[in-house]
Amino acid sequence: MKQPVSIFVFFLFFLILFQGCITAEKAFNHGNYELSIDLAAKKLMNRPGYGKHLQILSNAFRLANERDMGYIRQWELSTEPTAWENIHRTYQSMSRRQDLVKRATASSAALSGVSLFDFKDYSVLIAESKDRAVVDLYAAAEVLLNSGDRMNVRLAYEKLTRVKSLHSQYKETDRLLNLASEAGKTRVLVQVRAADGIGMPVDLEEELTRISLAEMNQGWIEFSQVQSMNQPVHYYLEVVYTQFNPGNNNTTKSNYTDKSQIQTGTKKTKLSDGSIAITPVMQEIKATVNVWKQQKNAGIQGKVVLSQADGATEVGSRTVFGQSAFEHTYGKANGDARALSYASQMLIKRKPVAFPSDLSMLNQAAAVFKQRMYEQIRNLRGQMR
């Protein structure tokens, strides 16, 4: 039994290895040289000197390098400020690729010297291209910063961030980053108020104007309720409470009837065969349940208006509602209590309660209003530059 098992294991190993070769070859034939190199290298590390994979690796390595050098020659002729950054990244990629190939072929018995591979020292090319990239990115960032346009300043910030990643102490990168982070912001001055003449209670107005904008300050947009003397304002965001209704104390009354059957006795009946039949005597019982429903509904209405810094050009407007509701039911039964359902029994145990105060209802409505107000402000963020 051992020999068939050994043959099966050998066949399975050969099948897996063969499948790996086909996969690397297919990747190569489809022009996916990186995948082909990765697959072939892994196989060679497991089986040094395997000729099929060695040839695939050699061809894929050569063509990938030729492709990348073609890109580099094009970028060298380009005037784009990102050209040398692309060159730098490409040399790094080529160096990593070469390291992988070196590891895969280091112990390959079938490889005679390094004749199949053209290995290079990329360290100088990487260093030189990095220096060129830093110079070009920094110069481009300075031009964008000096343009005075916020969108350009944000692009400058991105380029300076890349300069910082390549050279942590290059010239005045840190100072320019701080400058760009402030100059690129869109500043929104927020005002929260009640509309004229609506007579809102002082406590409620204080609650409604107490808002938190910290979570809204994300990315380049900054909200504030206080205008800084030295900072420009790009948008005005006004939250205006236009209506409020504390609601009325309403109590409505209704009723329904529960019915049931109870046994009050038995009845004997003589049958034709002389036997006696005993049947229950049933009686319908009823109970009337009076139901009182206490209700109170409060509401606050307002709007969120976004305008340009000139105060005259409206960018967007959203209507906002906030509601709160109170409801309590209780009951009282008349009639035979045995007829009451379980729900009715629970209902008549409940007693009337005091209605919430107007301020309590409005404060609950205000909490809902502010939550929806934040949602509408987030929606309006998309219209800010």
C-alpha positions in Angstrom: 0.0 0.0 0.0 2.9 2.4 0.6 4.0 2.5 -3.1 0.6 3.7 -4.5 0.5 6.4 -1.8 4.0 7.6 -2.6 3.1 7.7 -6.3 0.0 9.7 -5.5 1.8 12.2 -3.4 4.5 12.7 -6.1 1.8 13.1 -8.7 0.0 15.7 -6.6 3.2 17.6 -6.0 4.0 17.6 -9.7 0.4 18.8 -10.5 0.6 21.7 -8.1 4.0 22.7 -9.4 2.8 22.4 -13.0 -0.2 24.5 -12.3 2.0 27.2 -10.7 4.1 27.3 -13.9 1.1 27.7 -16.1 -0.2 30.5 -13.9 3.1 32.4 -14.1 3.3 31.8 -17.8 -0.3 33.0 -18.3 0.4 36.2 -16.3 3.5 36.8 -18.5 1.5 36.2 -21.7 -1.1 38.7 -20.6 1.6 41.3 -19.9 1.2 41.2 -16.1 4.9 41.0 -15.5 4.8 41.9 -11.8 2.4 39.0 -11.1 4.5 36.7 -13.3 7.7 37.6 -11.5 6.0 37.1 -8.1 4.7 33.7 -9.0 7.8 32.5 -10.7 10.1 33.8 -7.9 8.0 31.9 -5.2 8.3 28.7 -7.2 12.0 29.1 -7.6 12.5 29.7 -3.9 10.8 26.3 -3.3 12.6 24.5 -6.2 15.9 26.3 -7.2 17.0 25.7 -10.7 13.7 24.8 -12.2 14.3 25.9 -15.8 10.8 26.7 -16.8 10.3 29.2 -14.1 13.8 30.6 -14.4 13.2 31.5 -18.1 9.8 33.0 -17.3 11.4 35.1 -14.5 14.2 36.2 -16.7 11.9 37.4 -19.5 9.4 39.0 -17.2 12.1 40.8 -15.3 13.7 42.1 -18.5 10.4 43.3 -20.0 9.2 44.9 -16.8 12.5 46.9 -16.5 12.3 47.9 -20.2 8.7 49.1 -19.7 9.6 51.2 -16.6 12.7 52.7 -18.2 10.4 53.8 -21.1 8.2 55.6 -18.5 11.2 57.2 -16.9 12.5 58.5 -20.2 9.1 60.1 -20.9 9.0 61.7 -17.4 12.6 63.1 -17.8 11.3 65.1 -20.8 8.2 66.3 -18.9 7.9 69.7 -17.2 5.3 68.5 -14.7 6.3 69.1 -11.1 5.4 65.5 -10.2 7.6 63.9 -13.0 10.7 63.3 -10.8 8.5 62.1 -8.0 7.2 59.5 -10.4 10.7 58.6 -11.5 11.8 58.2 -7.9 8.9 55.9 -7.1 9.6 53.9 -10.2 13.3 53.4 -9.4 12.2 52.3 -5.9 9.8 49.8 -7.5 12.5 48.5 -9.8 14.9 48.1 -6.9 12.4 46.1 -4.9 11.7 43.9 -7.9 15.4 43.3 -8.4 15.8 42.3 -4.7 13.0 39.7 -5.1 14.7 38.2 -8.2 18.0 38.1 -6.4 16.5 36.2 -3.5 14.7 33.8 -5.8 17.8 33.0 -7.9 20.5 33.1 -5.2 20.6 29.3 -4.7 19.6 28.3 -8.2 21.9 25.5 -9.3 20.8 25.9 -12.9 21.8 29.6 -13.1 25.3 30.1 -14.4 26.6 33.4 -12.9 24.1 36.2 -13.5 24.1 36.1 -17.3 20.3 35.8 -17.5 19.7 39.0 -15.4 20.9 42.5 -15.7 21.3 43.7 -12.1 22.0 47.3 -11.4 22.8 49.5 -8.4 19.8 51.7 -8.0 20.9 53.5 -4.8 22.4 56.5 -6.7 19.4 56.8 -9.1 17.0 56.6 -6.2 18.9 59.3 -4.2 19.2 61.7 -7.2 15.6 61.3 -8.3 14.5 62.0 -4.7 16.5 65.2 -4.6 15.0 66.3 -7.9 11.5 65.4 -6.8 11.9 67.4 -3.6 13.1 70.5 -5.4 10.3 70.4 -8.0 7.5 69.7 -5.5 8.7 72.5 -3.2 9.0 75.0 -6.0 5.5 74.1 -7.3 4.1 74.4 -3.8 5.5 77.9 -3.4 3.9 79.0 -6.7 0.5 77.6 -5.6 0.8 79.2 -2.1 1.4 82.6 -3.6 -1.6 82.4 -6.0 -4.0 83.3 -3.2 -6.6 80.8 -4.3 -7.7 78.4 -1.5 -8.0 75.4 -3.9 -4.4 76.0 -5.0 -3.2 76.4 -1.4 -4.7 73.0 -0.6 -2.8 71.5 -3.6 0.3 73.2 -2.2 -0.3 71.5 1.2 -0.5 68.1 -0.5 2.8 68.7 -2.4 4.5 69.9 0.8 3.3 66.8 2.6 5.0 64.7 0.0 8.1 66.9 0.3 8.1 66.2 4.0 7.8 62.5 3.4 10.9 62.6 1.1 13.0 65.1 3.1 11.8 65.8 6.7 14.0 69.0 7.1 13.9 70.5 3.6 14.1 74.3 3.7 11.0 75.9 5.2 8.6 73.0 4.6 7.3 73.0 8.2 6.5 76.7 8.1 4.8 76.5 4.7 2.8 73.5 5.8 1.5 75.5 8.8 0.8 78.4 6.5 -1.0 76.3 4.0 -3.1 74.5 6.6 -4.5 77.9 7.7 -4.7 79.6 4.3 -6.5 76.7 2.7 -9.4 76.6 5.2 -12.9 77.5 4.3 -14.2 79.5 7.2 -17.9 79.5 8.0 -19.4 82.0 10.5 -22.4 80.6 12.2 -25.2 82.6 13.7 -28.1 81.0 15.6 -31.1 83.2 16.5 -34.9 83.3 16.8 -36.9 85.2 14.2 -38.1 88.6 15.1 -41.3 88.8 17.0 -42.0 85.2 17.9 -41.6 85.7 21.6 -39.6 82.6 22.4 -38.9 81.9 26.2 -35.5 82.9 27.3 -34.6 79.5 28.6 -35.6 77.8 25.4 -33.7 80.4 23.3 -30.6 79.7 25.3 -31.0 76.0 24.8 -31.5 76.4 21.0 -28.5 78.7 20.6 -26.2 76.3 22.6 -24.8 74.2 19.7 -21.5 72.3 19.3 -19.6 72.7 16.0 -16.5 70.8 16.9 -17.6 67.6 15.1 -18.4 69.6 12.0 -14.8 70.9 11.6 -13.5 68.2 9.4 -11.1 68.5 6.4 -10.7 72.0 5.2 -14.0 73.4 6.4 -14.0 75.2 9.8 -17.2 76.4 11.5 -17.2 79.1 14.2 -19.7 81.3 16.0 -17.0 83.9 16.7 -15.3 85.9 13.9 -11.6 86.3 14.2 -10.2 89.7 13.5 -7.3 88.4 11.3 -9.2 85.6 9.4 -11.4 86.0 6.4 -15.0 84.6 6.3 -16.0 82.7 3.2 -19.6 81.7 4.1 -22.3 82.7 6.5 -24.5 80.0 8.0 -27.6 81.2 9.7 -29.9 79.0 11.8 -33.2 80.8 12.3 -36.0 79.5 14.6 -39.2 80.7 12.9 -42.0 79.1 14.9 -42.5 77.2 18.1 -45.6 75.6 19.6 -45.6 74.2 23.1 -48.8 72.3 22.4 -52.1 72.1 24.3 -53.2 69.7 27.0 -55.8 67.5 25.3 -57.8 64.8 26.9 -60.2 62.7 24.8 -62.7 60.1 26.0 -63.9 56.9 24.3 -65.3 53.6 25.4 -65.7 50.0 24.4 -67.4 46.9 25.7 -65.8 43.6 26.8 -68.1 40.6 26.6 -67.7 37.0 28.0 -69.6 33.9 28.7 -69.8 32.3 32.1 -71.5 29.2 33.4 -74.3 29.8 35.9 -75.5 26.2 36.3 -76.5 23.0 34.5 -79.6 21.7 32.8 -80.8 18.1 32.8 -82.6 16.8 29.7 -84.2 13.4 29.4 -83.3 11.8 26.1 -85.5 9.4 24.0 -83.6 6.4 25.2 -84.4 7.3 28.8 -80.9 8.6 29.6 -80.3 12.0 31.2 -78.1 14.6 29.4 -76.5 17.3 31.5 -75.6 20.6 29.7 -74.1 23.8 31.1 -76.2 26.9 31.4 -74.2 30.0 30.0 -74.8 33.6 30.6 -73.3 36.6 28.7 -71.7 39.2 30.9 -70.5 42.7 29.9 -68.3 45.5 31.1 -68.0 48.9 29.7 -64.5 50.4 29.7 -64.1 54.1 29.5 -60.8 55.2 28.1 -59.2 58.6 28.6 -56.3 59.6 26.4 -54.0 62.4 27.4 -52.0 64.0 24.6 -49.7 66.9 24.0 -47.6 67.7 21.0 -44.9 70.4 20.7 -43.0 71.5 17.7 -40.2 73.9 16.6 -39.7 75.0 13.0 -36.7 76.8 11.5 -34.4 77.0 8.6 -30.7 76.7 7.9 -29.4 79.2 5.3 -26.0 79.1 3.7 -24.8 82.3 2.0 -21.6 83.6 0.3 -19.4 85.9 2.3 -21.1 88.9 0.7 -24.3 88.0 2.6 -26.4 88.5 -0.5 -25.8 85.3 -2.5 -27.7 82.3 -1.1 -26.0 79.0 -1.7 -28.6 76.7 -0.1 -31.4 76.6 2.4 -33.0 73.8 4.4 -36.2 73.7 6.4 -35.9 71.9 9.8 -38.6 70.6 12.1 -38.3 69.2 15.7 -41.2 67.5 17.4 -41.9 66.0 20.8 -45.0 64.0 21.8 -46.6 63.0 25.1 -49.4 60.4 25.3 -50.9 58.6 28.3 -54.0 56.5 28.5 -56.0 55.2 31.5 -59.4 53.7 32.1 -62.3 52.9 34.3 -64.7 50.0 34.0 -68.4 49.7 34.8 -70.2 46.4 34.8 -69.1 42.8 35.5 -65.3 42.8 36.1 -65.2 39.2 35.1 -65.9 40.2 31.5 -62.7 42.3 31.3 -59.9 41.2 29.0 -56.3 41.1 30.2 -55.6 44.4 28.3 -58.6 46.0 29.9 -57.5 44.9 33.4 -54.1 46.5 32.8 -55.7 49.7 31.5 -57.9 50.3 34.5 -54.9 50.0 36.8 -53.5 53.1 35.2 -54.3 56.5 36.6 -54.2 60.0 35.2 -50.9 61.8 35.3 -49.8 65.5 35.2 -49.1 66.9 31.7 -45.5 67.9 31.0 -44.8 71.6 31.2 -44.5 73.6 28.1 -40.8 74.2 28.6 -40.2 70.5 29.0 -42.0 69.7 25.8 -40.2 72.4 23.9 -36.8 71.3 25.2 -37.4 67.8 23.9 -38.5 69.2 20.6 -35.3 71.4 20.6 -33.1 68.3 21.0 -34.7 66.7 17.9 -34.5 70.0 16.0 -30.7 70.4 16.7 -30.0 66.8 15.7 -31.8 67.4 12.3 -30.1 70.8 12.1 -26.7 69.1 12.2 -27.8 66.7 9.5 -28.8 69.6 7.2 -25.5 71.4 7.9 -23.6 68.3 6.9 -25.7 68.2 3.7 -24.8 71.8 3.0 -21.1 71.1 3.5 -21.0 69.6 0.0 -21.8 73.1 -1.5 -18.9 74.7 0.2 -15.5 75.1 -1.5 
